[in-house]
Amino acid sequence: MLRKRAIKLRCPTCKKLVKPGASDFPFCSECCRTIDLGKWASGAYVISSPITDQSDAIDGDSEDDVER
């Protein structure tokens, strides 16, 4: 018989174990939720944009201009 493996989830702020049904999920408490929100608001967390090579962008533009 196969047994389901329990997944252990941790709070992203303090790393304490969190139950999936917790009211503050995925955080362990309102305090950790507020700390995380503050990091987003202050710019500590950022979502980066894809890196593009400027020379590829320039070369691509010049080819379009030649065809016209």
CHARMM internal coordinates of N, CA and C (Angstrom, degrees):
IC EDIT
DIST 1 N 1 CA 1.4291
DIST 1 CA 1 C 1.5251
ANGL 1 N 1 CA 1 C 110.62
DIST 1 C 2 N 1.3119
ANGL 1 CA 1 C 2 N 116.84
DIHE 1 N 1 CA 1 C 2 N 134.78
DIST 2 N 2 CA 1.4635
ANGL 1 C 2 N 2 CA 120.30
DIHE 1 CA 1 C 2 N 2 CA 178.41
DIST 2 CA 2 C 1.5164
ANGL 2 N 2 CA 2 C 110.18
DIHE 1 C 2 N 2 CA 2 C -87.20
DIST 2 C 3 N 1.3136
ANGL 2 CA 2 C 3 N 114.91
DIHE 2 N 2 CA 2 C 3 N 137.51
DIST 3 N 3 CA 1.4630
ANGL 2 C 3 N 3 CA 120.32
DIHE 2 CA 2 C 3 N 3 CA 176.66
DIST 3 CA 3 C 1.5121
ANGL 3 N 3 CA 3 C 108.80
DIHE 2 C 3 N 3 CA 3 C -105.23
DIST 3 C 4 N 1.3199
ANGL 3 CA 3 C 4 N 115.95
DIHE 3 N 3 CA 3 C 4 N 139.77
DIST 4 N 4 CA 1.4616
ANGL 3 C 4 N 4 CA 119.37
DIHE 3 CA 3 C 4 N 4 CA 176.06
DIST 4 CA 4 C 1.5171
ANGL 4 N 4 CA 4 C 109.03
DIHE 3 C 4 N 4 CA 4 C -69.94
DIST 4 C 5 N 1.2901
ANGL 4 CA 4 C 5 N 114.65
DIHE 4 N 4 CA 4 C 5 N 138.81
DIST 5 N 5 CA 1.4625
ANGL 4 C 5 N 5 CA 120.34
DIHE 4 CA 4 C 5 N 5 CA 178.85
DIST 5 CA 5 C 1.5210
ANGL 5 N 5 CA 5 C 108.48
DIHE 4 C 5 N 5 CA 5 C -90.43
DIST 5 C 6 N 1.3087
ANGL 5 CA 5 C 6 N 116.63
DIHE 5 N 5 CA 5 C 6 N 126.05
DIST 6 N 6 CA 1.4651
ANGL 5 C 6 N 6 CA 121.17
DIHE 5 CA 5 C 6 N 6 CA -179.43
DIST 6 CA 6 C 1.5247
ANGL 6 N 6 CA 6 C 109.96
DIHE 5 C 6 N 6 CA 6 C -72.78
DIST 6 C 7 N 1.3156
ANGL 6 CA 6 C 7 N 115.35
DIHE 6 N 6 CA 6 C 7 N 131.26
DIST 7 N 7 CA 1.4623
ANGL 6 C 7 N 7 CA 120.56
DIHE 6 CA 6 C 7 N 7 CA 177.89
DIST 7 CA 7 C 1.5196
ANGL 7 N 7 CA 7 C 107.87
DIHE 6 C 7 N 7 CA 7 C -91.18
DIST 7 C 8 N 1.3170
ANGL 7 CA 7 C 8 N 115.34
DIHE 7 N 7 CA 7 C 8 N 127.24
DIST 8 N 8 CA 1.4602
ANGL 7 C 8 N 8 CA 120.37
DIHE 7 CA 7 C 8 N 8 CA 178.70
DIST 8 CA 8 C 1.5228
ANGL 8 N 8 CA 8 C 108.37
DIHE 7 C 8 N 8 CA 8 C -96.30
DIST 8 C 9 N 1.3193
ANGL 8 CA 8 C 9 N 115.15
DIHE 8 N 8 CA 8 C 9 N 116.23
DIST 9 N 9 CA 1.4550
ANGL 8 C 9 N 9 CA 121.02
DIHE 8 CA 8 C 9 N 9 CA -179.96
DIST 9 CA 9 C 1.5244
ANGL 9 N 9 CA 9 C 109.46
DIHE 8 C 9 N 9 CA 9 C -102.18
DIST 9 C 10 N 1.3134
ANGL 9 CA 9 C 10 N 116.59
DIHE 9 N 9 CA 9 C 10 N 139.54
DIST 10 N 10 CA 1.4543
ANGL 9 C 10 N 10 CA 121.20
DIHE 9 CA 9 C 10 N 10 CA -178.29
DIST 10 CA 10 C 1.5261
ANGL 10 N 10 CA 10 C 110.67
DIHE 9 C 10 N 10 CA 10 C -120.23
DIST 10 C 11 N 1.3167
ANGL 10 CA 10 C 11 N 114.61
DIHE 10 N 10 CA 10 C 11 N 147.21
DIST 11 N 11 CA 1.4595
ANGL 10 C 11 N 11 CA 122.06
DIHE 10 CA 10 C 11 N 11 CA 176.58
DIST 11 CA 11 C 1.5355
ANGL 11 N 11 CA 11 C 108.11
DIHE 10 C 11 N 11 CA 11 C -62.85
DIST 11 C 12 N 1.3332
ANGL 11 CA 11 C 12 N 118.90
DIHE 11 N 11 CA 11 C 12 N 129.89
DIST 12 N 12 CA 1.4674
ANGL 11 C 12 N 12 CA 120.08
DIHE 11 CA 11 C 12 N 12 CA -179.29
DIST 12 CA 12 C 1.5248
ANGL 12 N 12 CA 12 C 113.82
DIHE 11 C 12 N 12 CA 12 C -66.94
DIST 12 C 13 N 1.3329
ANGL 12 CA 12 C 13 N 117.91
DIHE 12 N 12 CA 12 C 13 N -17.60
DIST 13 N 13 CA 1.4601
ANGL 12 C 13 N 13 CA 120.69
DIHE 12 CA 12 C 13 N 13 CA -178.07
DIST 13 CA 13 C 1.5251
ANGL 13 N 13 CA 13 C 111.99
DIHE 12 C 13 N 13 CA 13 C -90.38
DIST 13 C 14 N 1.3421
ANGL 13 CA 13 C 14 N 117.11
DIHE 13 N 13 CA 13 C 14 N -54.24
DIST 14 N 14 CA 1.4659
ANGL 13 C 14 N 14 CA 120.15
DIHE 13 CA 13 C 14 N 14 CA -173.81
DIST 14 CA 14 C 1.5265
ANGL 14 N 14 CA 14 C 113.68
DIHE 13 C 14 N 14 CA 14 C -110.34
DIST 14 C 15 N 1.3175
ANGL 14 CA 14 C 15 N 117.84
DIHE 14 N 14 CA 14 C 15 N -7.22
DIST 15 N 15 CA 1.4692
ANGL 14 C 15 N 15 CA 124.66
DIHE 14 CA 14 C 15 N 15 CA 176.85
DIST 15 CA 15 C 1.5266
ANGL 15 N 15 CA 15 C 114.55
DIHE 14 C 15 N 15 CA 15 C 71.78
DIST 15 C 16 N 1.3354
ANGL 15 CA 15 C 16 N 118.93
DIHE 15 N 15 CA 15 C 16 N 16.37
DIST 16 N 16 CA 1.4611
ANGL 15 C 16 N 16 CA 121.21
DIHE 15 CA 15 C 16 N 16 CA 174.45
DIST 16 CA 16 C 1.5181
ANGL 16 N 16 CA 16 C 108.85
DIHE 15 C 16 N 16 CA 16 C -73.89
DIST 16 C 17 N 1.3393
ANGL 16 CA 16 C 17 N 117.03
DIHE 16 N 16 CA 16 C 17 N 153.80
DIST 17 N 17 CA 1.4557
ANGL 16 C 17 N 17 CA 121.01
DIHE 16 CA 16 C 17 N 17 CA 176.66
DIST 17 CA 17 C 1.5273
ANGL 17 N 17 CA 17 C 109.84
DIHE 16 C 17 N 17 CA 17 C -66.41
DIST 17 C 18 N 1.3323
ANGL 17 CA 17 C 18 N 116.18
DIHE 17 N 17 CA 17 C 18 N 140.18
DIST 18 N 18 CA 1.4560
ANGL 17 C 18 N 18 CA 122.13
DIHE 17 CA 17 C 18 N 18 CA -178.48
DIST 18 CA 18 C 1.5271
ANGL 18 N 18 CA 18 C 108.51
DIHE 17 C 18 N 18 CA 18 C -128.15
DIST 18 C 19 N 1.3161
ANGL 18 CA 18 C 19 N 116.89
DIHE 18 N 18 CA 18 C 19 N 134.61
DIST 19 N 19 CA 1.4629
ANGL 18 C 19 N 19 CA 121.07
DIHE 18 CA 18 C 19 N 19 CA 176.00
DIST 19 CA 19 C 1.5216
ANGL 19 N 19 CA 19 C 108.22
DIHE 18 C 19 N 19 CA 19 C -80.05
DIST 19 C 20 N 1.3390
ANGL 19 CA 19 C 20 N 117.83
DIHE 19 N 19 CA 19 C 20 N 139.25
DIST 20 N 20 CA 1.4656
ANGL 19 C 20 N 20 CA 120.51
DIHE 19 CA 19 C 20 N 20 CA -178.43
DIST 20 CA 20 C 1.5288
ANGL 20 N 20 CA 20 C 113.95
DIHE 19 C 20 N 20 CA 20 C -58.32
DIST 20 C 21 N 1.3042
ANGL 20 CA 20 C 21 N 119.37
DIHE 20 N 20 CA 20 C 21 N -26.60
DIST 21 N 21 CA 1.4525
ANGL 20 C 21 N 21 CA 121.23
DIHE 20 CA 20 C 21 N 21 CA -178.99
DIST 21 CA 21 C 1.5154
ANGL 21 N 21 CA 21 C 114.24
DIHE 20 C 21 N 21 CA 21 C -91.15
DIST 21 C 22 N 1.3267
ANGL 21 CA 21 C 22 N 118.18
DIHE 21 N 21 CA 21 C 22 N 6.80
DIST 22 N 22 CA 1.4638
ANGL 21 C 22 N 22 CA 121.89
DIHE 21 CA 21 C 22 N 22 CA -177.29
DIST 22 CA 22 C 1.5265
ANGL 22 N 22 CA 22 C 111.20
DIHE 21 C 22 N 22 CA 22 C -63.49
DIST 22 C 23 N 1.3226
ANGL 22 CA 22 C 23 N 116.33
DIHE 22 N 22 CA 22 C 23 N 147.33
DIST 23 N 23 CA 1.4679
ANGL 22 C 23 N 23 CA 120.40
DIHE 22 CA 22 C 23 N 23 CA -177.24
DIST 23 CA 23 C 1.5288
ANGL 23 N 23 CA 23 C 112.74
DIHE 22 C 23 N 23 CA 23 C -65.97
DIST 23 C 24 N 1.3220
ANGL 23 CA 23 C 24 N 118.63
DIHE 23 N 23 CA 23 C 24 N -28.41
DIST 24 N 24 CA 1.4683
ANGL 23 C 24 N 24 CA 122.23
DIHE 23 CA 23 C 24 N 24 CA -179.51
DIST 24 CA 24 C 1.5301
ANGL 24 N 24 CA 24 C 112.59
DIHE 23 C 24 N 24 CA 24 C -100.33
DIST 24 C 25 N 1.3247
ANGL 24 CA 24 C 25 N 117.49
DIHE 24 N 24 CA 24 C 25 N 13.97
DIST 25 N 25 CA 1.4583
ANGL 24 C 25 N 25 CA 122.14
DIHE 24 CA 24 C 25 N 25 CA -176.79
DIST 25 CA 25 C 1.5295
ANGL 25 N 25 CA 25 C 110.93
DIHE 24 C 25 N 25 CA 25 C -52.03
DIST 25 C 26 N 1.3186
ANGL 25 CA 25 C 26 N 120.62
DIHE 25 N 25 CA 25 C 26 N 134.39
DIST 26 N 26 CA 1.4410
ANGL 25 C 26 N 26 CA 130.00
DIHE 25 CA 25 C 26 N 26 CA 10.53
DIST 26 CA 26 C 1.5314
ANGL 26 N 26 CA 26 C 114.49
DIHE 25 C 26 N 26 CA 26 C -90.27
DIST 26 C 27 N 1.3085
ANGL 26 CA 26 C 27 N 117.26
DIHE 26 N 26 CA 26 C 27 N 10.15
DIST 27 N 27 CA 1.4622
ANGL 26 C 27 N 27 CA 121.25
DIHE 26 CA 26 C 27 N 27 CA 179.18
DIST 27 CA 27 C 1.5244
ANGL 27 N 27 CA 27 C 109.20
DIHE 26 C 27 N 27 CA 27 C -93.94
DIST 27 C 28 N 1.3316
ANGL 27 CA 27 C 28 N 116.38
DIHE 27 N 27 CA 27 C 28 N 160.57
DIST 28 N 28 CA 1.4703
ANGL 27 C 28 N 28 CA 119.96
DIHE 27 CA 27 C 28 N 28 CA -179.66
DIST 28 CA 28 C 1.5248
ANGL 28 N 28 CA 28 C 111.51
DIHE 27 C 28 N 28 CA 28 C -86.08
DIST 28 C 29 N 1.3365
ANGL 28 CA 28 C 29 N 117.45
DIHE 28 N 28 CA 28 C 29 N -20.96
DIST 29 N 29 CA 1.4606
ANGL 28 C 29 N 29 CA 120.08
DIHE 28 CA 28 C 29 N 29 CA -177.61
DIST 29 CA 29 C 1.5308
ANGL 29 N 29 CA 29 C 110.31
DIHE 28 C 29 N 29 CA 29 C -156.83
DIST 29 C 30 N 1.3167
ANGL 29 CA 29 C 30 N 115.22
DIHE 29 N 29 CA 29 C 30 N 168.92
DIST 30 N 30 CA 1.4627
ANGL 29 C 30 N 30 CA 121.31
DIHE 29 CA 29 C 30 N 30 CA 176.50
DIST 30 CA 30 C 1.5357
ANGL 30 N 30 CA 30 C 110.34
DIHE 29 C 30 N 30 CA 30 C -63.61
DIST 30 C 31 N 1.3347
ANGL 30 CA 30 C 31 N 116.14
DIHE 30 N 30 CA 30 C 31 N -33.45
DIST 31 N 31 CA 1.4711
ANGL 30 C 31 N 31 CA 120.67
DIHE 30 CA 30 C 31 N 31 CA 179.38
DIST 31 CA 31 C 1.5369
ANGL 31 N 31 CA 31 C 110.78
DIHE 30 C 31 N 31 CA 31 C -61.47
DIST 31 C 32 N 1.3242
ANGL 31 CA 31 C 32 N 117.09
DIHE 31 N 31 CA 31 C 32 N -47.01
DIST 32 N 32 CA 1.4646
ANGL 31 C 32 N 32 CA 120.39
DIHE 31 CA 31 C 32 N 32 CA 179.48
DIST 32 CA 32 C 1.5228
ANGL 32 N 32 CA 32 C 111.31
DIHE 31 C 32 N 32 CA 32 C -66.34
DIST 32 C 33 N 1.3319
ANGL 32 CA 32 C 33 N 116.91
DIHE 32 N 32 CA 32 C 33 N -35.38
DIST 33 N 33 CA 1.4611
ANGL 32 C 33 N 33 CA 121.49
DIHE 32 CA 32 C 33 N 33 CA 177.22
DIST 33 CA 33 C 1.5369
ANGL 33 N 33 CA 33 C 109.75
DIHE 32 C 33 N 33 CA 33 C -62.67
DIST 33 C 34 N 1.3337
ANGL 33 CA 33 C 34 N 117.30
DIHE 33 N 33 CA 33 C 34 N -42.30
DIST 34 N 34 CA 1.4629
ANGL 33 C 34 N 34 CA 122.58
DIHE 33 CA 33 C 34 N 34 CA -179.82
DIST 34 CA 34 C 1.5231
ANGL 34 N 34 CA 34 C 111.54
DIHE 33 C 34 N 34 CA 34 C -68.38
DIST 34 C 35 N 1.3270
ANGL 34 CA 34 C 35 N 117.04
DIHE 34 N 34 CA 34 C 35 N -39.33
DIST 35 N 35 CA 1.4686
ANGL 34 C 35 N 35 CA 121.16
DIHE 34 CA 34 C 35 N 35 CA 177.29
DIST 35 CA 35 C 1.5235
ANGL 35 N 35 CA 35 C 110.01
DIHE 34 C 35 N 35 CA 35 C -60.85
DIST 35 C 36 N 1.3337
ANGL 35 CA 35 C 36 N 117.32
DIHE 35 N 35 CA 35 C 36 N -43.87
DIST 36 N 36 CA 1.4556
ANGL 35 C 36 N 36 CA 122.03
DIHE 35 CA 35 C 36 N 36 CA 179.89
DIST 36 CA 36 C 1.5298
ANGL 36 N 36 CA 36 C 110.80
DIHE 35 C 36 N 36 CA 36 C -64.35
DIST 36 C 37 N 1.3316
ANGL 36 CA 36 C 37 N 116.83
DIHE 36 N 36 CA 36 C 37 N -43.20
DIST 37 N 37 CA 1.4628
ANGL 36 C 37 N 37 CA 120.92
DIHE 36 CA 36 C 37 N 37 CA 178.03
DIST 37 CA 37 C 1.5286
ANGL 37 N 37 CA 37 C 110.39
DIHE 36 C 37 N 37 CA 37 C -60.70
DIST 37 C 38 N 1.3275
ANGL 37 CA 37 C 38 N 116.86
DIHE 37 N 37 CA 37 C 38 N -41.33
DIST 38 N 38 CA 1.4599
ANGL 37 C 38 N 38 CA 121.12
DIHE 37 CA 37 C 38 N 38 CA 178.32
DIST 38 CA 38 C 1.5159
ANGL 38 N 38 CA 38 C 112.68
DIHE 37 C 38 N 38 CA 38 C -62.26
DIST 38 C 39 N 1.3407
ANGL 38 CA 38 C 39 N 117.15
DIHE 38 N 38 CA 38 C 39 N -36.55
DIST 39 N 39 CA 1.4707
ANGL 38 C 39 N 39 CA 120.62
DIHE 38 CA 38 C 39 N 39 CA 178.16
DIST 39 CA 39 C 1.5222
ANGL 39 N 39 CA 39 C 110.70
DIHE 38 C 39 N 39 CA 39 C -66.44
DIST 39 C 40 N 1.3417
ANGL 39 CA 39 C 40 N 117.25
DIHE 39 N 39 CA 39 C 40 N -39.60
DIST 40 N 40 CA 1.4618
ANGL 39 C 40 N 40 CA 120.17
DIHE 39 CA 39 C 40 N 40 CA 176.59
DIST 40 CA 40 C 1.5306
ANGL 40 N 40 CA 40 C 110.33
DIHE 39 C 40 N 40 CA 40 C -65.11
DIST 40 C 41 N 1.3337
ANGL 40 CA 40 C 41 N 116.54
DIHE 40 N 40 CA 40 C 41 N -44.04
DIST 41 N 41 CA 1.4622
ANGL 40 C 41 N 41 CA 121.10
DIHE 40 CA 40 C 41 N 41 CA -176.95
DIST 41 CA 41 C 1.5306
ANGL 41 N 41 CA 41 C 112.45
DIHE 40 C 41 N 41 CA 41 C -66.20
DIST 41 C 42 N 1.3333
ANGL 41 CA 41 C 42 N 116.77
DIHE 41 N 41 CA 41 C 42 N -33.55
DIST 42 N 42 CA 1.4614
ANGL 41 C 42 N 42 CA 119.92
DIHE 41 CA 41 C 42 N 42 CA -178.16
DIST 42 CA 42 C 1.5252
ANGL 42 N 42 CA 42 C 113.18
DIHE 41 C 42 N 42 CA 42 C -84.18
DIST 42 C 43 N 1.3265
ANGL 42 CA 42 C 43 N 116.75
DIHE 42 N 42 CA 42 C 43 N -8.68
DIST 43 N 43 CA 1.4575
ANGL 42 C 43 N 43 CA 119.58
DIHE 42 CA 42 C 43 N 43 CA -179.75
DIST 43 CA 43 C 1.5125
ANGL 43 N 43 CA 43 C 113.88
DIHE 42 C 43 N 43 CA 43 C 91.05
DIST 43 C 44 N 1.3346
ANGL 43 CA 43 C 44 N 117.35
DIHE 43 N 43 CA 43 C 44 N 9.19
DIST 44 N 44 CA 1.4640
ANGL 43 C 44 N 44 CA 120.14
DIHE 43 CA 43 C 44 N 44 CA 178.32
DIST 44 CA 44 C 1.5315
ANGL 44 N 44 CA 44 C 110.83
DIHE 43 C 44 N 44 CA 44 C -66.74
DIST 44 C 45 N 1.3355
ANGL 44 CA 44 C 45 N 116.82
DIHE 44 N 44 CA 44 C 45 N -31.06
DIST 45 N 45 CA 1.4558
ANGL 44 C 45 N 45 CA 122.20
DIHE 44 CA 44 C 45 N 45 CA 175.16
DIST 45 CA 45 C 1.5183
ANGL 45 N 45 CA 45 C 107.49
DIHE 44 C 45 N 45 CA 45 C -105.87
DIST 45 C 46 N 1.3174
ANGL 45 CA 45 C 46 N 116.98
DIHE 45 N 45 CA 45 C 46 N 137.48
DIST 46 N 46 CA 1.4565
ANGL 45 C 46 N 46 CA 121.25
DIHE 45 CA 45 C 46 N 46 CA 175.70
DIST 46 CA 46 C 1.5221
ANGL 46 N 46 CA 46 C 109.24
DIHE 45 C 46 N 46 CA 46 C -138.41
DIST 46 C 47 N 1.3003
ANGL 46 CA 46 C 47 N 116.05
DIHE 46 N 46 CA 46 C 47 N 152.96
DIST 47 N 47 CA 1.4531
ANGL 46 C 47 N 47 CA 121.77
DIHE 46 CA 46 C 47 N 47 CA 173.29
DIST 47 CA 47 C 1.5150
ANGL 47 N 47 CA 47 C 105.73
DIHE 46 C 47 N 47 CA 47 C -105.17
DIST 47 C 48 N 1.3154
ANGL 47 CA 47 C 48 N 115.66
DIHE 47 N 47 CA 47 C 48 N 115.89
DIST 48 N 48 CA 1.4583
ANGL 47 C 48 N 48 CA 119.04
DIHE 47 CA 47 C 48 N 48 CA -175.93
DIST 48 CA 48 C 1.5198
ANGL 48 N 48 CA 48 C 110.79
DIHE 47 C 48 N 48 CA 48 C -79.97
DIST 48 C 49 N 1.3160
ANGL 48 CA 48 C 49 N 114.78
DIHE 48 N 48 CA 48 C 49 N 153.69
DIST 49 N 49 CA 1.4588
ANGL 48 C 49 N 49 CA 120.17
DIHE 48 CA 48 C 49 N 49 CA 176.40
DIST 49 CA 49 C 1.5251
ANGL 49 N 49 CA 49 C 107.79
DIHE 48 C 49 N 49 CA 49 C -94.32
DIST 49 C 50 N 1.3270
ANGL 49 CA 49 C 50 N 117.33
DIHE 49 N 49 CA 49 C 50 N 158.99
DIST 50 N 50 CA 1.4662
ANGL 49 C 50 N 50 CA 119.66
DIHE 49 CA 49 C 50 N 50 CA 179.46
DIST 50 CA 50 C 1.5256
ANGL 50 N 50 CA 50 C 111.13
DIHE 49 C 50 N 50 CA 50 C -59.83
DIST 50 C 51 N 1.2970
ANGL 50 CA 50 C 51 N 115.62
DIHE 50 N 50 CA 50 C 51 N 141.64
DIST 51 N 51 CA 1.4642
ANGL 50 C 51 N 51 CA 120.77
DIHE 50 CA 50 C 51 N 51 CA 179.15
DIST 51 CA 51 C 1.5212
ANGL 51 N 51 CA 51 C 108.02
DIHE 50 C 51 N 51 CA 51 C -83.97
DIST 51 C 52 N 1.3153
ANGL 51 CA 51 C 52 N 116.64
DIHE 51 N 51 CA 51 C 52 N 127.65
DIST 52 N 52 CA 1.4629
ANGL 51 C 52 N 52 CA 120.94
DIHE 51 CA 51 C 52 N 52 CA 176.31
DIST 52 CA 52 C 1.5132
ANGL 52 N 52 CA 52 C 108.36
DIHE 51 C 52 N 52 CA 52 C -119.90
DIST 52 C 53 N 1.2808
ANGL 52 CA 52 C 53 N 115.09
DIHE 52 N 52 CA 52 C 53 N 144.71
DIST 53 N 53 CA 1.4572
ANGL 52 C 53 N 53 CA 121.22
DIHE 52 CA 52 C 53 N 53 CA 179.04
DIST 53 CA 53 C 1.5238
ANGL 53 N 53 CA 53 C 108.21
DIHE 52 C 53 N 53 CA 53 C -80.77
DIST 53 C 54 N 1.3099
ANGL 53 CA 53 C 54 N 116.92
DIHE 53 N 53 CA 53 C 54 N 122.80
DIST 54 N 54 CA 1.4607
ANGL 53 C 54 N 54 CA 121.66
DIHE 53 CA 53 C 54 N 54 CA -176.95
DIST 54 CA 54 C 1.5285
ANGL 54 N 54 CA 54 C 111.56
DIHE 53 C 54 N 54 CA 54 C -61.97
DIST 54 C 55 N 1.3335
ANGL 54 CA 54 C 55 N 118.11
DIHE 54 N 54 CA 54 C 55 N -35.20
DIST 55 N 55 CA 1.4688
ANGL 54 C 55 N 55 CA 120.10
DIHE 54 CA 54 C 55 N 55 CA -179.19
DIST 55 CA 55 C 1.5239
ANGL 55 N 55 CA 55 C 110.65
DIHE 54 C 55 N 55 CA 55 C -67.18
DIST 55 C 56 N 1.3396
ANGL 55 CA 55 C 56 N 118.69
DIHE 55 N 55 CA 55 C 56 N -34.45
DIST 56 N 56 CA 1.4645
ANGL 55 C 56 N 56 CA 121.09
DIHE 55 CA 55 C 56 N 56 CA 176.33
DIST 56 CA 56 C 1.5164
ANGL 56 N 56 CA 56 C 110.57
DIHE 55 C 56 N 56 CA 56 C -66.14
DIST 56 C 57 N 1.3158
ANGL 56 CA 56 C 57 N 117.51
DIHE 56 N 56 CA 56 C 57 N -40.07
DIST 57 N 57 CA 1.4575
ANGL 56 C 57 N 57 CA 121.54
DIHE 56 CA 56 C 57 N 57 CA -179.83
DIST 57 CA 57 C 1.5324
ANGL 57 N 57 CA 57 C 110.39
DIHE 56 C 57 N 57 CA 57 C -65.98
DIST 57 C 58 N 1.3093
ANGL 57 CA 57 C 58 N 116.88
DIHE 57 N 57 CA 57 C 58 N -39.86
DIST 58 N 58 CA 1.4609
ANGL 57 C 58 N 58 CA 120.98
DIHE 57 CA 57 C 58 N 58 CA 179.80
DIST 58 CA 58 C 1.5241
ANGL 58 N 58 CA 58 C 110.15
DIHE 57 C 58 N 58 CA 58 C -68.62
DIST 58 C 59 N 1.3440
ANGL 58 CA 58 C 59 N 117.23
DIHE 58 N 58 CA 58 C 59 N -45.08
DIST 59 N 59 CA 1.4628
ANGL 58 C 59 N 59 CA 121.24
DIHE 58 CA 58 C 59 N 59 CA 179.29
DIST 59 CA 59 C 1.5201
ANGL 59 N 59 CA 59 C 111.02
DIHE 58 C 59 N 59 CA 59 C -62.30
DIST 59 C 60 N 1.3127
ANGL 59 CA 59 C 60 N 117.45
DIHE 59 N 59 CA 59 C 60 N -40.52
DIST 60 N 60 CA 1.4551
ANGL 59 C 60 N 60 CA 121.63
DIHE 59 CA 59 C 60 N 60 CA 179.54
DIST 60 CA 60 C 1.5157
ANGL 60 N 60 CA 60 C 112.00
DIHE 59 C 60 N 60 CA 60 C -64.22
DIST 60 C 61 N 1.3094
ANGL 60 CA 60 C 61 N 117.45
DIHE 60 N 60 CA 60 C 61 N -38.22
DIST 61 N 61 CA 1.4607
ANGL 60 C 61 N 61 CA 121.62
DIHE 60 CA 60 C 61 N 61 CA 179.43
DIST 61 CA 61 C 1.5170
ANGL 61 N 61 CA 61 C 111.76
DIHE 60 C 61 N 61 CA 61 C -68.10
DIST 61 C 62 N 1.3310
ANGL 61 CA 61 C 62 N 117.01
DIHE 61 N 61 CA 61 C 62 N -39.34
DIST 62 N 62 CA 1.4590
ANGL 61 C 62 N 62 CA 119.98
DIHE 61 CA 61 C 62 N 62 CA -177.03
DIST 62 CA 62 C 1.5203
ANGL 62 N 62 CA 62 C 111.20
DIHE 61 C 62 N 62 CA 62 C -69.39
DIST 62 C 63 N 1.3227
ANGL 62 CA 62 C 63 N 118.98
DIHE 62 N 62 CA 62 C 63 N -32.40
DIST 63 N 63 CA 1.4514
ANGL 62 C 63 N 63 CA 122.02
DIHE 62 CA 62 C 63 N 63 CA 177.85
DIST 63 CA 63 C 1.5188
ANGL 63 N 63 CA 63 C 110.18
DIHE 62 C 63 N 63 CA 63 C -67.71
DIST 63 C 64 N 1.3240
ANGL 63 CA 63 C 64 N 118.23
DIHE 63 N 63 CA 63 C 64 N -37.93
DIST 64 N 64 CA 1.4492
ANGL 63 C 64 N 64 CA 121.54
DIHE 63 CA 63 C 64 N 64 CA 177.75
DIST 64 CA 64 C 1.5224
ANGL 64 N 64 CA 64 C 111.47
DIHE 63 C 64 N 64 CA 64 C -63.49
DIST 64 C 65 N 1.3416
ANGL 64 CA 64 C 65 N 115.51
DIHE 64 N 64 CA 64 C 65 N -38.69
DIST 65 N 65 CA 1.4472
ANGL 64 C 65 N 65 CA 119.95
DIHE 64 CA 64 C 65 N 65 CA -178.90
DIST 65 CA 65 C 1.5310
ANGL 65 N 65 CA 65 C 111.22
DIHE 64 C 65 N 65 CA 65 C -67.67
DIST 65 C 66 N 1.3311
ANGL 65 CA 65 C 66 N 118.07
DIHE 65 N 65 CA 65 C 66 N -33.75
DIST 66 N 66 CA 1.4734
ANGL 65 C 66 N 66 CA 122.36
DIHE 65 CA 65 C 66 N 66 CA -178.22
DIST 66 CA 66 C 1.5210
ANGL 66 N 66 CA 66 C 109.72
DIHE 65 C 66 N 66 CA 66 C -69.40
DIST 66 C 67 N 1.3351
ANGL 66 CA 66 C 67 N 117.46
DIHE 66 N 66 CA 66 C 67 N -37.80
DIST 67 N 67 CA 1.4673
ANGL 66 C 67 N 67 CA 121.23
DIHE 66 CA 66 C 67 N 67 CA -177.53
DIST 67 CA 67 C 1.5203
ANGL 67 N 67 CA 67 C 111.80
DIHE 66 C 67 N 67 CA 67 C -69.91
DIST 67 C 68 N 1.2892
ANGL 67 CA 67 C 68 N 119.21
DIHE 67 N 67 CA 67 C 68 N -27.32
DIST 68 N 68 CA 1.4720
ANGL 67 C 68 N 68 CA 122.22
DIHE 67 CA 67 C 68 N 68 CA -177.24
DIST 68 CA 68 C 1.4506
ANGL 68 N 68 CA 68 C 110.02
DIHE 67 C 68 N 68 CA 68 C -76.57
END
COOR INIT
IC SEED 1 N 1 CA 1 C
IC BUILD
